Amino acid sequence: MKKKFPYILSILIIVTLTACGSAQPDISSDDIANTAIAAAWIAITQTQAALPTATPITPQPTGTFAPTLPPLPTIPTIAQPTVAVPTADICNQVPPLEPKGKLTTIEVENKSQGQVNLTLGMNAPNDKGECVNYSTALGRGGVVSIRALAGCYWGYAWVEGDVPSVARTGAVILCMTDPSLVYHIVVTKETISFK
């Protein structure tokens, strides 16, 4: 029995040291997050509990009332002058699907060395009262053919390129009134004119 006692005693010491060792339990990230959420709710609850309660405000009685004033005299109304309401520009219309006036062909060539966004607008209505604008885009060196109402036109183009510019007809009006002709127009960096 004396030989077994040291053996049993050493086993008990090892078990005791192992049980009291420095091993720490593992805490998962979910447990940490849930603990933080619980702490936040406690803080919110305590803040709400500390807020003052709403107490109704009762009006205090006043001793005197202000005197009543007589009504103000009425001022006669003055008739407003009539102002002409501006109407839509008669020559800023979209081309109709079925034009009533004569049509002609306009061929536009881009010599501006850039992308061109061109608008050709009628200067005055035709004999059918039509007065429209045509818009088109042309690539560098591009040519486009437009079937348009016969009439006189102004032109304006935004030229995109290395150096953007504006091309226009200026004081020149491009009259294209003969339905049997094909009119050739050239757009440069600054001008829109007949070829």
C-alpha positions as a Markdown table, in Angstrom:
| # | Residue | x | y | z |
|---|---|---|---|---|
| 1 | Met | 0.0 | 0.0 | 0.0 |
| 2 | Lys | 2.9 | 2.3 | 0.6 |
| 3 | Lys | 4.0 | 2.0 | -2.9 |
| 4 | Lys | 0.6 | 2.9 | -4.3 |
| 5 | Phe | 0.1 | 5.9 | -2.1 |
| 6 | Pro | 2.8 | 8.1 | -3.8 |
| 7 | Tyr | 1.5 | 7.0 | -7.2 |
| 8 | Ile | -2.1 | 8.0 | -6.4 |
| 9 | Leu | -0.9 | 11.2 | -4.8 |
| 10 | Ser | 1.0 | 12.2 | -7.9 |
| 11 | Ile | -2.0 | 11.5 | -10.1 |
| 12 | Leu | -4.2 | 13.7 | -7.8 |
| 13 | Ile | -1.7 | 16.5 | -7.9 |
| 14 | Ile | -1.5 | 16.3 | -11.7 |
| 15 | Val | -5.3 | 16.3 | -12.0 |
| 16 | Thr | -5.6 | 19.2 | -9.6 |
| 17 | Leu | -3.0 | 21.3 | -11.4 |
| 18 | Thr | -4.7 | 20.6 | -14.8 |
| 19 | Ala | -8.1 | 21.6 | -13.5 |
| 20 | Cys | -6.8 | 24.9 | -12.0 |
| 21 | Gly | -4.6 | 25.6 | -15.0 |
| 22 | Ser | -4.5 | 28.8 | -17.1 |
| 23 | Ala | -6.8 | 27.5 | -19.8 |
| 24 | Gln | -9.5 | 30.1 | -20.6 |
| 25 | Pro | -12.9 | 29.3 | -22.2 |
| 26 | Asp | -13.3 | 30.4 | -25.8 |
| 27 | Ile | -15.9 | 33.2 | -26.5 |
| 28 | Ser | -17.3 | 33.3 | -30.0 |
| 29 | Ser | -17.7 | 36.5 | -32.0 |
| 30 | Asp | -21.5 | 36.0 | -31.9 |
| 31 | Asp | -21.4 | 36.1 | -28.1 |
| 32 | Ile | -19.3 | 39.3 | -28.2 |
| 33 | Ala | -21.8 | 40.9 | -30.6 |
| 34 | Asn | -24.8 | 39.9 | -28.6 |
| 35 | Thr | -23.2 | 41.3 | -25.4 |
| 36 | Ala | -22.5 | 44.6 | -27.2 |
| 37 | Ile | -26.1 | 44.8 | -28.5 |
| 38 | Ala | -27.5 | 44.1 | -25.0 |
| 39 | Ala | -25.3 | 46.8 | -23.5 |
| 40 | Ala | -26.5 | 49.3 | -26.2 |
| 41 | Trp | -30.1 | 48.5 | -25.4 |
| 42 | Ile | -29.5 | 49.0 | -21.7 |
| 43 | Ala | -28.0 | 52.5 | -22.5 |
| 44 | Ile | -31.0 | 53.4 | -24.7 |
| 45 | Thr | -33.4 | 52.2 | -22.1 |
| 46 | Gln | -31.7 | 54.2 | -19.3 |
| 47 | Thr | -31.6 | 57.3 | -21.5 |
| 48 | Gln | -35.3 | 57.0 | -22.3 |
| 49 | Ala | -36.1 | 56.5 | -18.6 |
| 50 | Ala | -34.2 | 59.7 | -17.7 |
| 51 | Leu | -36.1 | 61.9 | -20.1 |
| 52 | Pro | -38.6 | 64.3 | -18.5 |
| 53 | Thr | -42.3 | 63.5 | -19.0 |
| 54 | Ala | -44.5 | 65.8 | -21.0 |
| 55 | Thr | -46.6 | 68.0 | -18.7 |
| 56 | Pro | -49.4 | 70.0 | -20.1 |
| 57 | Ile | -49.0 | 73.8 | -20.0 |
| 58 | Thr | -52.0 | 75.5 | -18.7 |
| 59 | Pro | -52.6 | 79.1 | -19.9 |
| 60 | Gln | -52.4 | 81.7 | -17.2 |
| 61 | Pro | -55.4 | 84.0 | -16.9 |
| 62 | Thr | -54.8 | 87.5 | -18.1 |
| 63 | Gly | -56.3 | 90.5 | -16.3 |
| 64 | Thr | -57.4 | 92.7 | -19.2 |
| 65 | Phe | -58.4 | 92.3 | -22.9 |
| 66 | Ala | -57.1 | 94.5 | -25.7 |
| 67 | Pro | -59.6 | 97.0 | -27.1 |
| 68 | Thr | -61.4 | 96.1 | -30.3 |
| 69 | Leu | -60.4 | 98.2 | -33.3 |
| 70 | Pro | -63.0 | 99.3 | -35.9 |
| 71 | Pro | -62.7 | 97.6 | -39.3 |
| 72 | Leu | -60.4 | 99.1 | -41.8 |
| 73 | Pro | -61.9 | 100.9 | -44.8 |
| 74 | Thr | -62.0 | 99.0 | -48.0 |
| 75 | Ile | -59.7 | 100.0 | -50.9 |
| 76 | Pro | -61.3 | 99.9 | -54.3 |
| 77 | Thr | -59.7 | 97.4 | -56.6 |
| 78 | Ile | -58.0 | 98.7 | -59.7 |
| 79 | Ala | -58.4 | 96.8 | -62.9 |
| 80 | Gln | -55.1 | 95.2 | -64.0 |
| 81 | Pro | -53.9 | 96.0 | -67.5 |
| 82 | Thr | -54.1 | 93.1 | -69.9 |
| 83 | Val | -50.7 | 91.8 | -70.9 |
| 84 | Ala | -50.2 | 89.9 | -74.1 |
| 85 | Val | -49.1 | 86.3 | -73.3 |
| 86 | Pro | -46.2 | 85.3 | -75.4 |
| 87 | Thr | -47.1 | 82.6 | -77.8 |
| 88 | Ala | -44.9 | 79.8 | -79.1 |
| 89 | Asp | -42.5 | 80.8 | -81.9 |
| 90 | Ile | -44.3 | 80.0 | -85.1 |
| 91 | Cys | -41.0 | 79.2 | -86.7 |
| 92 | Asn | -39.7 | 76.8 | -84.0 |
| 93 | Gln | -41.9 | 73.8 | -84.8 |
| 94 | Val | -41.1 | 70.1 | -85.5 |
| 95 | Pro | -41.5 | 69.1 | -89.1 |
| 96 | Pro | -44.9 | 67.5 | -89.8 |
| 97 | Leu | -45.1 | 63.9 | -90.8 |
| 98 | Glu | -47.0 | 64.9 | -93.9 |
| 99 | Pro | -46.0 | 68.4 | -95.0 |
| 100 | Lys | -48.5 | 70.4 | -97.0 |
| 101 | Gly | -45.9 | 72.6 | -98.8 |
| 102 | Lys | -43.4 | 71.8 | -101.5 |
| 103 | Leu | -40.3 | 69.8 | -100.6 |
| 104 | Thr | -36.7 | 70.2 | -101.8 |
| 105 | Thr | -33.5 | 68.2 | -101.1 |
| 106 | Ile | -30.6 | 69.7 | -99.1 |
| 107 | Glu | -27.3 | 67.9 | -99.0 |
| 108 | Val | -25.1 | 68.9 | -96.1 |
| 109 | Glu | -21.3 | 68.2 | -95.9 |
| 110 | Asn | -19.2 | 68.4 | -92.8 |
| 111 | Lys | -15.8 | 70.0 | -93.4 |
| 112 | Ser | -15.3 | 71.3 | -89.9 |
| 113 | Gln | -12.8 | 68.5 | -88.8 |
| 114 | Gly | -15.1 | 67.6 | -85.9 |
| 115 | Gln | -18.5 | 66.2 | -84.9 |
| 116 | Val | -21.3 | 68.6 | -85.9 |
| 117 | Asn | -24.8 | 69.1 | -84.4 |
| 118 | Leu | -26.6 | 71.2 | -87.0 |
| 119 | Thr | -30.0 | 73.0 | -86.9 |
| 120 | Leu | -31.5 | 74.5 | -90.1 |
| 121 | Gly | -34.6 | 76.7 | -89.3 |
| 122 | Met | -37.0 | 78.3 | -91.6 |
| 123 | Asn | -36.8 | 82.1 | -91.6 |
| 124 | Ala | -40.5 | 82.6 | -92.4 |
| 125 | Pro | -43.6 | 80.4 | -92.9 |
| 126 | Asn | -44.3 | 79.0 | -96.4 |
| 127 | Asp | -47.6 | 79.6 | -98.2 |
| 128 | Lys | -49.2 | 76.8 | -96.2 |
| 129 | Gly | -48.2 | 78.4 | -92.9 |
| 130 | Glu | -45.5 | 75.7 | -92.1 |
| 131 | Cys | -42.4 | 77.0 | -90.4 |
| 132 | Val | -40.1 | 74.3 | -89.0 |
| 133 | Asn | -36.6 | 73.4 | -87.8 |
| 134 | Tyr | -34.5 | 70.4 | -89.0 |
| 135 | Ser | -31.8 | 69.0 | -86.8 |
| 136 | Thr | -29.1 | 66.4 | -87.6 |
| 137 | Ala | -25.7 | 65.2 | -86.5 |
| 138 | Leu | -22.8 | 64.7 | -88.9 |
| 139 | Gly | -19.6 | 62.9 | -88.1 |
| 140 | Arg | -16.2 | 64.2 | -89.2 |
| 141 | Gly | -16.3 | 64.4 | -93.1 |
| 142 | Gly | -19.9 | 63.1 | -93.1 |
| 143 | Val | -22.6 | 64.0 | -95.7 |
| 144 | Val | -26.3 | 63.8 | -95.0 |
| 145 | Ser | -29.3 | 64.4 | -97.3 |
| 146 | Ile | -32.4 | 66.1 | -95.9 |
| 147 | Arg | -35.8 | 66.2 | -97.6 |
| 148 | Ala | -37.1 | 69.6 | -96.3 |
| 149 | Leu | -39.8 | 72.2 | -96.9 |
| 150 | Ala | -38.9 | 74.6 | -99.7 |
| 151 | Gly | -38.1 | 78.0 | -98.1 |
| 152 | Cys | -35.3 | 80.3 | -96.7 |
| 153 | Tyr | -33.3 | 79.0 | -93.8 |
| 154 | Trp | -30.8 | 80.1 | -91.1 |
| 155 | Gly | -28.2 | 77.6 | -89.8 |
| 156 | Tyr | -26.5 | 77.0 | -86.5 |
| 157 | Ala | -24.1 | 74.2 | -85.6 |
| 158 | Trp | -22.1 | 73.1 | -82.6 |
| 159 | Val | -18.8 | 71.8 | -83.7 |
| 160 | Glu | -17.1 | 69.3 | -81.3 |
| 161 | Gly | -13.4 | 68.6 | -81.8 |
| 162 | Asp | -10.0 | 69.5 | -80.6 |
| 163 | Val | -11.1 | 73.1 | -80.4 |
| 164 | Pro | -14.9 | 73.3 | -80.1 |
| 165 | Ser | -16.6 | 76.1 | -82.1 |
| 166 | Val | -19.9 | 77.4 | -83.4 |
| 167 | Ala | -20.7 | 77.6 | -87.1 |
| 168 | Arg | -23.6 | 79.8 | -88.3 |
| 169 | Thr | -25.0 | 81.4 | -91.4 |
| 170 | Gly | -24.8 | 84.8 | -89.8 |
| 171 | Ala | -26.6 | 87.5 | -91.8 |
| 172 | Val | -26.8 | 85.2 | -94.9 |
| 173 | Ile | -30.1 | 83.4 | -95.4 |
| 174 | Leu | -30.0 | 80.2 | -97.4 |
| 175 | Cys | -33.0 | 80.3 | -99.7 |
| 176 | Met | -33.8 | 76.8 | -101.2 |
| 177 | Thr | -37.2 | 77.2 | -102.9 |
| 178 | Asp | -36.9 | 75.1 | -106.1 |
| 179 | Pro | -38.2 | 71.5 | -105.5 |
| 180 | Ser | -36.4 | 70.3 | -108.6 |
| 181 | Leu | -32.9 | 71.2 | -107.4 |
| 182 | Val | -30.5 | 69.6 | -104.9 |
| 183 | Tyr | -29.0 | 72.3 | -102.7 |
| 184 | His | -25.4 | 71.7 | -101.4 |
| 185 | Ile | -24.4 | 73.2 | -98.0 |
| 186 | Val | -21.0 | 73.0 | -96.4 |
| 187 | Val | -20.4 | 73.3 | -92.6 |
| 188 | Thr | -16.9 | 74.5 | -91.6 |
| 189 | Lys | -15.6 | 75.4 | -88.1 |
| 190 | Glu | -17.3 | 78.8 | -88.2 |
| 191 | Thr | -19.6 | 79.0 | -91.3 |
| 192 | Ile | -22.6 | 77.4 | -92.9 |
| 193 | Ser | -22.9 | 78.3 | -96.5 |
| 194 | Phe | -23.7 | 77.1 | -100.0 |
| 195 | Lys | -21.0 | 75.0 | -101.7 |
